[in-house]
């Protein structure tokens, strides 16, 4: 085996790009093959008629350890949301602010006098924050597991707080308003929210993989787009190398990192533990004249009593660059399979109705759909206990390795962490 191994990486999502950069930095000869014309996997951005449209509503958590380690956050020119959210009732036509008074002092008075949430629930939230802040990294994805709903019940939170705030807020994060997702995801993201900001790059979420690509290429990796991997054939043992067949060629390599989407990863590696049950999400983007301003103090609007839409986000209130002059860009997320098959005009009607109820002093007749993302596999399903069954980077046969959030947990943190883990496994074995 040569001192500088030749490694093929299949897939230029976050996991593959992190793995490529780390391998190249360690001296490996690295080639990344990506079947799409652009990098990013599930984290992509399109620009249309002056609007910046991310693939579904996504945000970057600066509190994630992998984000701090792998990205130059300052160079992303992040546009940050303020902590908390606006709780909106369509039935009652009300909206009220709930925020973190420790990180958002300007919202202290509004949060203290928020009658949608009891003082007891507010104090329990602060106690939960303190408890999770003291946990080490290994605690979050080990030990016994339960659902988010049961975890909050054990903490003593009221059903009203859970339904009005947690269900829509974490419905946006886990794409599961029922809160049947593993409490580990809640606990980890809750701590990340407490320790950092959430925001979007001024150029869109696609700036994240573009930065990773640039850093990988700066270390010497080659990234080829428009050429996908169709087969990975390992030799009989881990030291025997691998043959990779792409859409254009056959490549001999010392090792291969499979960092594709879950279904393709399972097909390429025959690792049955790769999860292929996906959770869907639908995001609709709207243009609205600036003459009808939707200003929330850079906070997300939560639909407390209706799941359609689950949340509405006035994106240009946070990132003015997301729309041309004289226009606003808003987006709404809809959960579940039904939304993927509903007519775009029907979805837009739900959003207009919700906004009209929350802002009765304004008219939203000018709200016009710009684009609708219907994503069949936005995350892999994460019920309680799922993380013990996820595959390891070394599970494939021979000199083949897995990198993807499906080896960790479904998130940007999980994807980047998995790329690091796969690269370390390749270097240790080579």
C-alpha positions as a Markdown table, in Angstrom:
| # | Residue | x | y | z |
|---|---|---|---|---|
| 1 | Unk | 0.0 | 0.0 | 0.0 |
| 2 | Unk | 1.4 | 3.4 | -0.9 |
| 3 | Unk | 2.1 | 6.0 | 1.7 |
| 4 | Unk | -0.3 | 8.4 | -0.1 |
| 5 | Unk | -3.5 | 6.4 | -0.6 |
| 6 | Unk | -5.8 | 7.0 | -3.6 |
| 7 | Unk | -9.3 | 7.5 | -2.3 |
| 8 | Unk | -12.6 | 7.9 | -4.2 |
| 9 | Unk | -15.4 | 9.7 | -2.5 |
| 10 | Unk | -18.9 | 9.0 | -3.9 |
| 11 | Unk | -21.2 | 12.0 | -3.3 |
| 12 | Unk | -20.4 | 15.7 | -2.7 |
| 13 | Unk | -22.8 | 16.4 | 0.1 |
| 14 | Unk | -21.6 | 17.8 | 3.4 |
| 15 | Unk | -20.3 | 14.4 | 4.6 |
| 16 | Unk | -18.4 | 13.7 | 1.4 |
| 17 | Unk | -16.8 | 17.1 | 1.2 |
| 18 | Unk | -15.7 | 17.0 | 4.8 |
| 19 | Unk | -14.2 | 13.5 | 4.3 |
| 20 | Unk | -12.5 | 14.7 | 1.1 |
| 21 | Unk | -11.0 | 17.7 | 2.7 |
| 22 | Unk | -9.7 | 15.8 | 5.7 |
| 23 | Unk | -8.3 | 13.0 | 3.5 |
| 24 | Unk | -6.5 | 15.4 | 1.2 |
| 25 | Unk | -5.1 | 17.4 | 4.1 |
| 26 | Unk | -3.6 | 14.2 | 5.4 |
| 27 | Unk | -1.9 | 13.6 | 2.0 |
| 28 | Unk | -4.3 | 11.3 | 0.3 |
| 29 | Unk | -5.0 | 11.6 | -3.4 |
| 30 | Unk | -8.8 | 12.2 | -3.4 |
| 31 | Unk | -11.3 | 12.4 | -6.2 |
| 32 | Unk | -15.0 | 13.2 | -5.5 |
| 33 | Unk | -17.7 | 12.1 | -7.9 |
| 34 | Unk | -21.1 | 13.8 | -7.7 |
| 35 | Unk | -23.9 | 12.9 | -10.1 |
| 36 | Unk | -25.6 | 16.3 | -9.8 |
| 37 | Unk | -24.3 | 19.3 | -11.6 |
| 38 | Unk | -23.7 | 21.0 | -8.2 |
| 39 | Unk | -22.4 | 20.0 | -4.8 |
| 40 | Unk | -24.4 | 20.0 | -1.5 |
| 41 | Unk | -26.7 | 17.0 | -1.5 |
| 42 | Unk | -29.8 | 18.0 | 0.5 |
| 43 | Unk | -28.2 | 21.4 | 1.2 |
| 44 | Unk | -28.6 | 23.4 | -2.0 |
| 45 | Unk | -29.8 | 26.8 | -3.2 |
| 46 | Unk | -31.2 | 28.1 | -6.5 |
| 47 | Unk | -31.4 | 31.7 | -7.6 |
| 48 | Unk | -34.4 | 32.7 | -9.6 |
| 49 | Unk | -35.7 | 36.2 | -10.7 |
| 50 | Unk | -33.6 | 37.8 | -8.0 |
| 51 | Unk | -34.9 | 35.4 | -5.2 |
| 52 | Unk | -32.7 | 33.1 | -3.2 |
| 53 | Unk | -34.5 | 29.8 | -2.8 |
| 54 | Unk | -33.0 | 27.1 | -0.5 |
| 55 | Unk | -34.0 | 23.5 | -1.0 |
| 56 | Unk | -36.7 | 23.5 | 1.7 |
| 57 | Unk | -36.4 | 25.8 | 4.8 |
| 58 | Unk | -33.1 | 25.1 | 6.4 |
| 59 | Unk | -30.9 | 27.0 | 8.9 |
| 60 | Unk | -27.4 | 26.6 | 10.2 |
| 61 | Unk | -26.9 | 26.0 | 13.9 |
| 62 | Unk | -23.7 | 27.7 | 14.9 |
| 63 | Unk | -23.8 | 25.8 | 18.2 |
| 64 | Unk | -23.1 | 22.5 | 16.5 |
| 65 | Unk | -19.5 | 21.4 | 17.3 |
| 66 | Unk | -18.9 | 20.2 | 13.7 |
| 67 | Unk | -20.0 | 23.6 | 12.3 |
| 68 | Unk | -17.5 | 25.4 | 14.4 |
| 69 | Unk | -14.8 | 22.9 | 13.5 |
| 70 | Unk | -15.4 | 22.5 | 9.7 |
| 71 | Unk | -16.7 | 25.9 | 8.6 |
| 72 | Unk | -15.5 | 29.4 | 8.5 |
| 73 | Unk | -18.8 | 30.8 | 9.8 |
| 74 | Unk | -17.7 | 34.4 | 9.6 |
| 75 | Unk | -17.0 | 34.0 | 5.8 |
| 76 | Unk | -20.6 | 32.7 | 5.3 |
| 77 | Unk | -21.8 | 36.2 | 6.2 |
| 78 | Unk | -24.6 | 34.7 | 8.3 |
| 79 | Unk | -27.9 | 36.4 | 8.8 |
| 80 | Unk | -29.2 | 35.4 | 12.2 |
| 81 | Unk | -32.7 | 34.8 | 13.6 |
| 82 | Unk | -33.3 | 36.1 | 17.0 |
| 83 | Unk | -33.9 | 33.5 | 19.7 |
| 84 | Unk | -37.4 | 32.2 | 20.3 |
| 85 | Unk | -40.5 | 32.5 | 18.1 |
| 86 | Unk | -43.8 | 34.2 | 17.7 |
| 87 | Unk | -46.7 | 31.9 | 18.8 |
| 88 | Unk | -49.6 | 32.5 | 16.4 |
| 89 | Unk | -53.2 | 31.3 | 16.8 |
| 90 | Unk | -55.3 | 31.2 | 13.6 |
| 91 | Unk | -58.5 | 30.4 | 15.5 |
| 92 | Unk | -58.1 | 33.4 | 17.9 |
| 93 | Unk | -56.2 | 35.7 | 15.6 |
| 94 | Unk | -53.4 | 36.4 | 18.1 |
| 95 | Unk | -49.6 | 36.4 | 18.1 |
| 96 | Unk | -47.3 | 36.5 | 21.1 |
| 97 | Unk | -43.5 | 36.4 | 21.5 |
| 98 | Unk | -41.7 | 33.7 | 23.5 |
| 99 | Unk | -37.9 | 34.1 | 23.6 |
| 100 | Unk | -34.8 | 33.3 | 25.7 |
| 101 | Unk | -34.4 | 36.3 | 28.0 |
| 102 | Unk | -30.7 | 35.3 | 28.6 |
| 103 | Unk | -29.8 | 35.7 | 24.9 |
| 104 | Unk | -32.5 | 38.1 | 23.8 |
| 105 | Unk | -32.9 | 40.8 | 26.5 |
| 106 | Unk | -34.9 | 43.0 | 24.2 |
| 107 | Unk | -37.8 | 40.4 | 24.3 |
| 108 | Unk | -37.7 | 40.0 | 28.1 |
| 109 | Unk | -40.8 | 42.0 | 28.8 |
| 110 | Unk | -42.8 | 40.4 | 26.0 |
| 111 | Unk | -41.7 | 36.9 | 27.1 |
| 112 | Unk | -42.4 | 37.5 | 30.7 |
| 113 | Unk | -45.9 | 38.7 | 30.0 |
| 114 | Unk | -46.7 | 36.0 | 27.4 |
| 115 | Unk | -49.9 | 34.5 | 28.7 |
| 116 | Unk | -49.7 | 31.6 | 26.2 |
| 117 | Unk | -47.0 | 30.1 | 28.4 |
| 118 | Unk | -47.2 | 29.7 | 32.2 |
| 119 | Unk | -44.5 | 30.9 | 34.5 |
| 120 | Unk | -43.9 | 27.3 | 35.6 |
| 121 | Unk | -43.2 | 26.3 | 32.0 |
| 122 | Unk | -40.9 | 29.2 | 31.6 |
| 123 | Unk | -38.9 | 28.3 | 34.7 |
| 124 | Unk | -38.8 | 24.6 | 33.6 |
| 125 | Unk | -37.4 | 25.7 | 30.3 |
| 126 | Unk | -34.6 | 27.5 | 32.0 |
| 127 | Unk | -34.0 | 24.5 | 34.3 |
| 128 | Unk | -33.8 | 22.2 | 31.2 |
| 129 | Unk | -31.4 | 24.5 | 29.6 |
| 130 | Unk | -29.1 | 24.5 | 32.6 |
| 131 | Unk | -29.3 | 20.7 | 32.8 |
| 132 | Unk | -28.4 | 20.1 | 29.2 |
| 133 | Unk | -25.6 | 22.6 | 29.3 |
| 134 | Unk | -23.8 | 20.5 | 31.8 |
| 135 | Unk | -24.0 | 17.2 | 29.8 |
| 136 | Unk | -21.0 | 15.9 | 27.9 |
| 137 | Unk | -21.2 | 15.1 | 24.2 |
| 138 | Unk | -21.5 | 11.3 | 24.7 |
| 139 | Unk | -24.6 | 11.6 | 26.9 |
| 140 | Unk | -26.9 | 12.8 | 24.2 |
| 141 | Unk | -26.9 | 9.7 | 22.0 |
| 142 | Unk | -26.4 | 7.0 | 24.7 |
| 143 | Unk | -28.5 | 5.5 | 27.5 |
| 144 | Unk | -32.3 | 5.0 | 27.5 |
| 145 | Unk | -34.4 | 6.8 | 24.9 |
| 146 | Unk | -38.0 | 7.9 | 24.6 |
| 147 | Unk | -40.1 | 10.3 | 22.5 |
| 148 | Unk | -39.8 | 14.1 | 22.7 |
| 149 | Unk | -43.4 | 14.2 | 24.0 |
| 150 | Unk | -42.7 | 11.7 | 26.8 |
| 151 | Unk | -39.4 | 13.4 | 27.7 |
| 152 | Unk | -41.2 | 16.8 | 28.2 |
| 153 | Unk | -44.0 | 15.1 | 30.1 |
| 154 | Unk | -41.3 | 13.6 | 32.5 |
| 155 | Unk | -39.9 | 17.2 | 32.9 |
| 156 | Unk | -43.4 | 18.3 | 33.9 |
| 157 | Unk | -44.2 | 20.7 | 31.0 |
| 158 | Unk | -47.9 | 21.4 | 30.5 |
| 159 | Unk | -49.7 | 20.0 | 27.5 |
| 160 | Unk | -50.6 | 23.6 | 26.4 |
| 161 | Unk | -46.9 | 24.5 | 26.2 |
| 162 | Unk | -46.1 | 21.4 | 24.4 |
| 163 | Unk | -48.9 | 21.8 | 21.8 |
| 164 | Unk | -48.6 | 25.6 | 21.3 |
| 165 | Unk | -44.8 | 26.0 | 21.2 |
| 166 | Unk | -42.8 | 22.8 | 21.1 |
| 167 | Unk | -45.0 | 20.9 | 18.6 |
| 168 | Unk | -44.8 | 23.5 | 15.8 |
| 169 | Unk | -41.2 | 24.6 | 16.6 |
| 170 | Unk | -39.8 | 21.1 | 16.7 |
| 171 | Unk | -42.2 | 20.1 | 14.0 |
| 172 | Unk | -40.0 | 22.4 | 11.9 |
| 173 | Unk | -36.8 | 20.8 | 13.1 |
| 174 | Unk | -37.7 | 17.1 | 13.2 |
| 175 | Unk | -40.6 | 17.3 | 10.6 |
| 176 | Unk | -42.7 | 15.5 | 13.1 |
| 177 | Unk | -45.4 | 17.7 | 14.9 |
| 178 | Unk | -46.6 | 14.6 | 16.9 |
| 179 | Unk | -43.2 | 14.7 | 18.8 |
| 180 | Unk | -42.8 | 11.0 | 18.4 |
| 181 | Unk | -39.1 | 11.6 | 17.4 |
| 182 | Unk | -36.3 | 10.5 | 19.7 |
| 183 | Unk | -35.8 | 12.8 | 22.6 |
| 184 | Unk | -32.0 | 12.7 | 21.8 |
| 185 | Unk | -32.6 | 15.0 | 18.8 |
| 186 | Unk | -34.6 | 17.4 | 20.9 |
| 187 | Unk | -32.0 | 17.5 | 23.7 |
| 188 | Unk | -29.0 | 18.0 | 21.3 |
| 189 | Unk | -30.7 | 20.7 | 19.3 |
| 190 | Unk | -32.1 | 22.4 | 22.4 |
| 191 | Unk | -28.5 | 22.7 | 23.8 |
| 192 | Unk | -27.2 | 23.9 | 20.4 |
| 193 | Unk | -29.9 | 26.6 | 20.3 |
| 194 | Unk | -28.9 | 27.7 | 23.8 |
| 195 | Unk | -25.2 | 27.9 | 22.9 |
| 196 | Unk | -25.2 | 29.5 | 19.5 |
| 197 | Unk | -27.3 | 31.2 | 16.8 |
| 198 | Unk | -29.4 | 30.0 | 14.0 |
| 199 | Unk | -29.2 | 31.7 | 10.6 |
| 200 | Unk | -28.7 | 31.5 | 6.9 |
| 201 | Unk | -25.8 | 32.6 | 4.8 |
| 202 | Unk | -26.5 | 35.8 | 2.9 |
| 203 | Unk | -26.0 | 33.9 | -0.4 |
| 204 | Unk | -28.2 | 31.0 | 0.7 |
| 205 | Unk | -27.6 | 27.6 | 2.4 |
| 206 | Unk | -25.8 | 26.5 | -0.8 |
| 207 | Unk | -22.9 | 28.6 | 0.3 |
| 208 | Unk | -22.1 | 26.0 | 3.0 |
| 209 | Unk | -21.2 | 23.1 | 0.6 |
| 210 | Unk | -19.5 | 25.6 | -1.8 |
| 211 | Unk | -17.2 | 26.7 | 1.0 |
| 212 | Unk | -16.5 | 23.0 | 1.8 |
| 213 | Unk | -15.8 | 22.3 | -1.8 |
| 214 | Unk | -13.3 | 25.2 | -2.0 |
| 215 | Unk | -11.5 | 24.1 | 1.2 |
| 216 | Unk | -11.3 | 20.5 | -0.1 |
| 217 | Unk | -9.9 | 21.6 | -3.5 |
| 218 | Unk | -7.5 | 23.9 | -1.7 |
| 219 | Unk | -6.1 | 20.8 | 0.1 |
| 220 | Unk | -5.7 | 19.1 | -3.3 |
| 221 | Unk | -8.9 | 17.1 | -3.7 |
| 222 | Unk | -10.5 | 16.9 | -7.1 |
| 223 | Unk | -14.3 | 17.4 | -7.2 |
| 224 | Unk | -16.1 | 16.2 | -10.4 |
| 225 | Unk | -19.8 | 17.0 | -10.8 |
| 226 | Unk | -22.2 | 15.6 | -13.3 |
| 227 | Unk | -20.6 | 12.1 | -12.9 |
| 228 | Unk | -22.1 | 9.7 | -10.4 |
| 229 | Unk | -20.9 | 6.4 | -8.9 |
| 230 | Unk | -22.8 | 3.4 | -10.1 |
| 231 | Unk | -20.9 | 0.5 | -8.5 |
| 232 | Unk | -18.3 | -0.1 | -5.8 |
| 233 | Unk | -16.5 | -3.4 | -6.0 |
| 234 | Unk | -14.1 | -4.1 | -3.1 |
| 235 | Unk | -11.3 | -6.7 | -3.2 |
| 236 | Unk | -11.5 | -9.6 | -0.8 |
| 237 | Unk | -10.0 | -7.8 | 2.1 |
| 238 | Unk | -9.6 | -4.3 | 3.5 |
| 239 | Unk | -6.1 | -3.9 | 2.2 |
| 240 | Unk | -6.9 | -5.0 | -1.4 |
| 241 | Unk | -8.3 | -1.8 | -2.8 |
| 242 | Unk | -11.5 | -1.2 | -4.6 |
| 243 | Unk | -12.9 | -0.7 | -8.2 |
| 244 | Unk | -15.3 | 2.2 | -8.6 |
| 245 | Unk | -17.5 | 2.4 | -11.7 |
| 246 | Unk | -18.8 | 5.8 | -12.5 |
| 247 | Unk | -21.1 | 6.9 | -15.3 |
| 248 | Unk | -18.0 | 7.7 | -17.4 |
| 249 | Unk | -15.2 | 5.4 | -16.3 |
| 250 | Unk | -13.8 | 2.6 | -14.1 |
| 251 | Unk | -11.4 | 3.7 | -11.4 |
| 252 | Unk | -9.0 | 1.7 | -9.3 |
| 253 | Unk | -8.5 | 3.1 | -5.8 |
| 254 | Unk | -7.0 | 2.1 | -2.4 |
| 255 | Unk | -10.3 | 2.9 | -0.7 |
| 256 | Unk | -13.7 | 4.4 | -1.3 |
| 257 | Unk | -16.0 | 6.5 | 0.9 |
| 258 | Unk | -19.7 | 6.2 | 0.0 |
| 259 | Unk | -21.3 | 9.5 | 1.0 |
| 260 | Unk | -24.4 | 9.4 | -1.2 |
| 261 | Unk | -28.1 | 9.6 | -0.2 |
| 262 | Unk | -29.2 | 6.6 | 2.0 |
| 263 | Unk | -30.9 | 4.6 | -0.7 |
| 264 | Unk | -27.9 | 4.8 | -3.1 |
| 265 | Unk | -25.6 | 4.1 | -0.2 |
| 266 | Unk | -27.4 | 0.9 | 0.6 |
| 267 | Unk | -27.5 | -0.2 | -3.0 |
| 268 | Unk | -23.7 | 0.5 | -3.4 |
| 269 | Unk | -22.6 | -1.2 | -0.2 |
| 270 | Unk | -25.3 | -3.8 | 0.6 |
| 271 | Unk | -25.3 | -2.5 | 4.2 |
| 272 | Unk | -28.9 | -3.2 | 5.3 |
| 273 | Unk | -28.6 | -1.0 | 8.4 |
| 274 | Unk | -28.6 | 2.2 | 6.2 |
| 275 | Unk | -32.0 | 3.7 | 7.0 |
| 276 | Unk | -34.2 | 4.3 | 3.9 |
| 277 | Unk | -37.5 | 5.3 | 5.6 |
| 278 | Unk | -37.7 | 9.0 | 4.9 |
| 279 | Unk | -39.7 | 11.8 | 6.4 |
| 280 | Unk | -41.2 | 14.2 | 3.8 |
| 281 | Unk | -41.5 | 17.9 | 3.9 |
| 282 | Unk | -43.0 | 20.6 | 1.6 |
| 283 | Unk | -41.8 | 24.2 | 1.5 |
| 284 | Unk | -43.5 | 26.9 | -0.5 |
| 285 | Unk | -41.8 | 30.3 | -1.2 |
| 286 | Unk | -43.8 | 33.5 | -1.7 |
| 287 | Unk | -43.1 | 36.9 | -3.0 |
| 288 | Unk | -44.9 | 39.8 | -1.3 |
| 289 | Unk | -44.6 | 43.5 | -2.1 |
| 290 | Unk | -42.6 | 45.4 | 0.4 |
| 291 | Unk | -45.6 | 47.7 | 0.9 |
| 292 | Unk | -47.1 | 44.9 | 3.0 |
| 293 | Unk | -44.3 | 44.4 | 5.5 |
| 294 | Unk | -44.2 | 41.3 | 7.6 |
| 295 | Unk | -41.9 | 42.1 | 10.4 |
| 296 | Unk | -41.5 | 39.7 | 13.3 |
| 297 | Unk | -38.3 | 41.0 | 14.9 |
| 298 | Unk | -36.4 | 38.3 | 13.0 |
| 299 | Unk | -38.4 | 35.5 | 14.5 |
| 300 | Unk | -40.2 | 32.5 | 13.0 |
| 301 | Unk | -44.0 | 32.4 | 13.1 |
| 302 | Unk | -45.4 | 29.2 | 14.7 |
| 303 | Unk | -48.9 | 28.0 | 13.9 |
| 304 | Unk | -50.0 | 26.9 | 17.3 |
| 305 | Unk | -53.4 | 25.4 | 16.4 |
| 306 | Unk | -53.2 | 24.5 | 12.7 |
| 307 | Unk | -50.6 | 22.2 | 11.1 |
| 308 | Unk | -51.1 | 23.8 | 7.6 |
| 309 | Unk | -48.8 | 25.6 | 7.4 |
| 310 | Unk | -46.7 | 24.5 | 10.4 |
| 311 | Unk | -44.5 | 27.6 | 10.3 |
| 312 | Unk | -44.2 | 30.8 | 8.3 |
| 313 | Unk | -40.8 | 32.5 | 7.9 |
| 314 | Unk | -40.4 | 36.1 | 6.7 |
| 315 | Unk | -37.0 | 35.4 | 5.2 |
| 316 | Unk | -36.2 | 38.9 | 4.1 |
| 317 | Unk | -36.8 | 40.2 | 7.6 |
| 318 | Unk | -33.7 | 38.2 | 8.5 |
| 319 | Unk | -31.8 | 38.2 | 5.1 |
| 320 | Unk | -32.8 | 41.1 | 2.9 |
| 321 | Unk | -30.5 | 39.7 | 0.2 |
| 322 | Unk | -33.0 | 36.8 | -0.4 |
| 323 | Unk | -35.3 | 39.1 | -2.5 |
| 324 | Unk | -34.9 | 41.9 | -5.0 |
| 325 | Unk | -35.6 | 45.5 | -4.1 |
| 326 | Unk | -39.2 | 46.2 | -3.5 |
| 327 | Unk | -40.1 | 42.6 | -2.7 |
| 328 | Unk | -40.2 | 40.4 | 0.3 |
| 329 | Unk | -39.6 | 36.6 | 0.4 |
| 330 | Unk | -41.5 | 34.4 | 2.8 |
| 331 | Unk | -41.7 | 30.7 | 3.1 |
| 332 | Unk | -44.0 | 28.2 | 4.7 |
| 333 | Unk | -43.5 | 24.6 | 5.6 |
| 334 | Unk | -46.1 | 21.9 | 5.5 |
| 335 | Unk | -45.6 | 18.5 | 7.1 |
| 336 | Unk | -46.6 | 15.0 | 6.1 |
| 337 | Unk | -47.3 | 13.1 | 2.9 |
| 338 | Unk | -50.6 | 14.8 | 2.2 |
| 339 | Unk | -48.9 | 18.2 | 1.6 |
| 340 | Unk | -46.7 | 16.7 | -1.1 |
| 341 | Unk | -49.7 | 16.0 | -3.3 |
| 342 | Unk | -51.8 | 19.1 | -2.6 |
| 343 | Unk | -52.1 | 21.7 | -5.3 |
| 344 | Unk | -49.7 | 24.7 | -5.0 |
| 345 | Unk | -52.6 | 27.2 | -5.0 |
| 346 | Unk | -54.3 | 25.3 | -2.2 |
| 347 | Unk | -51.1 | 25.5 | -0.1 |
| 348 | Unk | -50.8 | 29.2 | -0.8 |
| 349 | Unk | -54.4 | 29.8 | 0.2 |
| 350 | Unk | -53.7 | 28.2 | 3.6 |
| 351 | Unk | -50.7 | 30.5 | 4.1 |
| 352 | Unk | -52.8 | 33.6 | 3.1 |
| 353 | Unk | -55.5 | 32.6 | 5.5 |
| 354 | Unk | -53.1 | 32.1 | 8.4 |
| 355 | Unk | -51.3 | 35.4 | 7.8 |
| 356 | Unk | -54.6 | 37.3 | 7.5 |
| 357 | Unk | -55.6 | 35.8 | 10.9 |
| 358 | Unk | -52.3 | 36.7 | 12.6 |
| 359 | Unk | -52.1 | 40.2 | 11.0 |
| 360 | Unk | -55.7 | 41.3 | 10.6 |
| 361 | Unk | -54.7 | 44.9 | 9.9 |
| 362 | Unk | -53.0 | 43.9 | 6.6 |
| 363 | Unk | -54.1 | 42.4 | 3.3 |
| 364 | Unk | -52.3 | 39.4 | 1.8 |
| 365 | Unk | -53.9 | 39.3 | -1.6 |
| 366 | Unk | -50.6 | 40.1 | -3.1 |
| 367 | Unk | -48.9 | 37.0 | -1.7 |
| 368 | Unk | -47.8 | 35.0 | -4.8 |
| 369 | Unk | -46.2 | 31.6 | -4.8 |
| 370 | Unk | -42.7 | 31.6 | -6.4 |
| 371 | Unk | -41.6 | 28.0 | -6.0 |
| 372 | Unk | -42.7 | 24.8 | -4.2 |
| 373 | Unk | -40.2 | 22.2 | -2.9 |
| 374 | Unk | -41.8 | 18.8 | -2.4 |
| 375 | Unk | -39.2 | 16.7 | -0.7 |
| 376 | Unk | -39.9 | 13.0 | -0.3 |
| 377 | Unk | -36.8 | 12.3 | 1.8 |
| 378 | Unk | -36.0 | 15.4 | 3.9 |
| 379 | Unk | -34.7 | 13.4 | 6.8 |
| 380 | Unk | -34.5 | 9.7 | 7.8 |
| 381 | Unk | -37.1 | 8.7 | 10.4 |
| 382 | Unk | -35.7 | 8.9 | 14.0 |
| 383 | Unk | -38.0 | 7.2 | 16.4 |
| 384 | Unk | -36.8 | 6.4 | 19.9 |
| 385 | Unk | -33.9 | 3.9 | 19.9 |
| 386 | Unk | -33.1 | 4.3 | 16.2 |
| 387 | Unk | -29.5 | 5.5 | 16.7 |
| 388 | Unk | -28.3 | 2.2 | 18.1 |
| 389 | Unk | -29.3 | 0.5 | 14.9 |
| 390 | Unk | -27.4 | 2.9 | 12.5 |
| 391 | Unk | -24.5 | 1.6 | 10.6 |
| 392 | Unk | -20.8 | 2.3 | 11.3 |
| 393 | Unk | -18.4 | 3.9 | 8.9 |
| 394 | Unk | -16.6 | 0.5 | 8.6 |
| 395 | Unk | -19.6 | -1.7 | 8.1 |
| 396 | Unk | -19.2 | -2.2 | 4.3 |
| 397 | Unk | -17.0 | -5.0 | 3.1 |
| 398 | Unk | -13.4 | -4.4 | 2.2 |
| 399 | Unk | -11.8 | -1.0 | 1.8 |
| 400 | Unk | -15.2 | 0.8 | 1.6 |
| 401 | Unk | -16.5 | 3.2 | 4.2 |
| 402 | Unk | -19.7 | 5.0 | 4.9 |
| 403 | Unk | -20.2 | 8.8 | 5.4 |
| 404 | Unk | -23.6 | 10.3 | 5.8 |
| 405 | Unk | -25.8 | 11.6 | 8.6 |
| 406 | Unk | -27.4 | 8.2 | 8.6 |
| 407 | Unk | -24.3 | 6.9 | 10.5 |
| 408 | Unk | -24.9 | 9.6 | 13.2 |
| 409 | Unk | -28.2 | 11.4 | 13.3 |
| 410 | Unk | -30.2 | 13.4 | 10.7 |
| 411 | Unk | -28.7 | 16.9 | 10.7 |
| 412 | Unk | -25.9 | 19.1 | 9.4 |
| 413 | Unk | -24.0 | 18.2 | 12.5 |
| 414 | Unk | -24.5 | 14.5 | 11.9 |
| 415 | Unk | -23.4 | 14.8 | 8.2 |
| 416 | Unk | -20.2 | 16.7 | 9.0 |
| 417 | Unk | -19.3 | 14.5 | 11.9 |
| 418 | Unk | -19.7 | 11.4 | 9.8 |
| 419 | Unk | -17.4 | 12.8 | 7.2 |
| 420 | Unk | -14.7 | 13.3 | 9.8 |
| 421 | Unk | -15.3 | 9.8 | 11.2 |
| 422 | Unk | -15.0 | 8.2 | 7.8 |
| 423 | Unk | -11.8 | 10.0 | 6.9 |
| 424 | Unk | -10.2 | 9.0 | 10.2 |
| 425 | Unk | -11.2 | 5.4 | 9.6 |
| 426 | Unk | -9.6 | 5.4 | 6.1 |
| 427 | Unk | -6.4 | 7.0 | 7.4 |
| 428 | Unk | -6.2 | 4.6 | 10.3 |
| 429 | Unk | -6.7 | 1.5 | 8.1 |
| 430 | Unk | -4.5 | 2.7 | 5.2 |
